[in-house]
């Protein structure tokens, strides 16, 4: 596994109990690593993702689920990671530190639509910057659930805390998002962390794709942050049954979740939560 934290010198400020000047001390602190990942098809860089290193092949596979309609592992006939080692080349490709740039080289099956090259860097805060298409219908390729599917409401309430116990890098840095896929009994199948919310979701979607769990029908996607259009977009592409989030959704996210029949729970805590969509699929409600 690559190193996902870096040590930096900081000044820690303390507030004393008495009305005295603020106290401070110099110390080391662990920070989340944020670095570029180039996705390459042939000899062309089609996108540069700013992400936390780790599970990069899953990230690339999950990203393709939206960008190219990749649904199964056999849609990818080549998936290989390497790193540029020459400092001059690294700087030329956008890494001023000269540490090198990670690359994932992709070969798609002949019948898979190749992704359109992006002329911008996909940042860690938004996975659909400059996208002008909000219609998710082309992404829906499998039903989200089987007939009669339901999930206990208490399972939804418990999921964020279960995911939190597996956020090992977050414990050290406090600056990572997480995403997970879970069953209706609350079993966590996979948990991934990343500085970007959408990257974390792509990593768990990529895990499902590469492990023949796509479509992720009847599974729940749990995310540590807010739910925006991009999160619902990725949920529809993975064909999950619902989304469980620590924070609230946007209005567009709610509208899209309702349109595609997803369970959407936000502001989820052990003692409360808001159900924005799919209440009829929850059991255990009075």
Buried (B, 14 or more C-beta within 10 A) or exposed (E): EEEBBEEEEEEEEEEEEEEEEEEEEEEEBBBBBBBBBBBBBEEEBBBBBBBBBBBBBBBBBBBBBBBBBBBEBEBBEEBEEEEBEEEEEBBEBEBEEEBBBBBBBBEBEEEBEBBEEBEEEBBBEBBBEEEEEEEBEEBBEEBBBEEEBBBBBBBBBBBBEBBBEBBEBBEBBEBBBBBBBBEBEBEBBBBBBBBBBBBBBBBBBBBBBBEEBBBBBBBBBBBBBBBBBBBBBBBBBBBBBBBBBBBBBBEEBBBBBEBBBBBBBBBBEEEEBEBBBBEEBBEEEE
